[in-house]
Amino acid sequence: MTVAQVSPRHAGHGPDARAARRALRAEKAQLLRWRRLLRARLDLAVAAYAPPDTLGAMSWDILPEAQLSLPHPQQLLALVRLSTDEDQVALMQKLRDLDRQLAEYEEHIDAALEESTQQIVGALAAQESRPLAR
């Protein structure tokens, strides 16, 4: 897996550091989307292996009218079940491993983002501390 780092040519001032920061922010947005998808897929894999309890079973006497609007448990299960061709436990492990890899990559992106932000702030501070030419 590649690691996002601010290259030396982006280490200076001006637009290069800002462009690097924009690229890192875009990369982080894509990474977060992939992590959300992996977690959603993991939730579905867990639900296929160990489905949640039936809705409404414990509140029938408390919310009798609301029970009528609930979908049948079979409908819910059919919509969240995925292909059972693959071993669900192995699939969950693969998904967790992928998420750990993405989390590690996210740490690198966060560090590079922080570094690029510090470079931009440093460049701005250096500009502010220079005396104005008359």
Phi, psi and omega in degrees: 000135180284157181244130178281121177223152175277119183285159181305327181291340176266359186284348185274219187256170166074211191297330181296317179294321179291321178295320178297318180295318177299316180296320179294320178295320177296319178297318180295321178300316178294319178299314180297324177296315178298320180295320177298318179296317178298317179295321177297318179295322177296318176301319179292321178295318178295318180296326178290325181280317180222086184296153177293164178296158179296134178288143174086350184296326184266353184238019183302316182280342181272319182234064185297323181291322182293332181300329183293336182269356180285141173289159177293145180305325180295325178296314180297313181297320181297326182282332181261346178287138177248178180308132179262015180295326184264148176298119185296323180293317178296321178298315179299321179295317178300316180296319178294320178298315178298319180295323177297318178298317179293325178296321178295317177298321179299322177299319178294318178297315179300318179295317180293323176297315179298317180297315180293324177296316179297323178295318179295314179298318178298318179295319178294319179296321178295322178294320181292328184277346178287138176291147180287137178281134180250000000 
